[in-house]
Structure formats: C-alpha cells, structure tokens
Amino acid sequence: MHVDKMSISMEPQLGDDVRAAARRAGMSLSAWLAEAAAARLRRQALGEFLADWQAEHGQITPEELAK
C-alpha cells in the first residue's frame, strides 16, 4: 500500500492527548490521525453542502430538523 508520509507539529499537551487517545482506541498514531482528518473533511464537506443547499432553498427550519 502506498502512503503519504508527513511530518507534523503540535503543542506538546495536544501531542500527549492525541497519543493517549490513539492508545485507548487501540490504534497507531498514524491511523488515529488519518481517521480524525477524514472525519474533519467529511464534516467540512457536509457543512459546505448544507450552506449551498440553504442558499438555494432557504434556511432549514427547526420544524424540519425535528422530523
């Protein structure tokens, strides 16, 4: 499998927290970070889709959200 190797930097406490979260999940640090990045990209894509949809069709109402 081909992978894209990267070097990243973060605040020390965040690094400690991320390593601990990966350990708790039973994942490698790379797998945990890749999963987190993929989730963030999905959230961004959904946010952009909803913004575009609402620009075309109007704001989603609380009643619509409750269905």
N, C-alpha and C positions, 0 to 999 in steps of 0.2 A: 504494500500500500504506500502510495506517495503522500508525504506530509509536508506542510509548510512550517518550517521551524522559525520561531520568533524569539526575540529577547524582549522582555517587558520590564517595566519598573513600576513600583508602587510603594506607598508608605509602609514602613515596617509593620505596624499593627495590622493593616489590611492584609499584608502578606501572611502574617501569622494566622489571621482569621480564615483566610482562604485555604491555607494548608490544612488547618483543623477541620474545616467543612469538607474538604476532599477526603480526609481520613475517615470522618464519620460516615460519609457516603460510600466508603469502600472503593473509591475511585482514585486514579492517578491525578496529580495536579493538572496535567495537560488535559485529560478527559473532562475534569470538572470545569476548567476554564473554557474549554470548547463548548460544553453544554450551556454554560452561562452566557457565552457570546451568542450562541444560536438562539437562545430564549430572548435575549435583548433584541436581536434582529427581527424575530417574529413579532414582538410587541411593537417595534417601530413600524413595521410593515402594516400591521393591523391599525395602528393609530393614523397612518397616512391614508389608508383605505377609508376609514371612517370619516376623516376630515374631508376627503374628496366626495364621499357619498353625501355627507351633510351639506356640503357646498352646493351640490346639485339638487338635493331633495328636501333640504331643511333640517333643522335640529331634531334629533331623536327626543321624543317627549318622555317624561317619567312614566306615563301610562304604557308606552311602547316597551320600555325597559322592564316593566313589571310582568309582561306577558311571558 
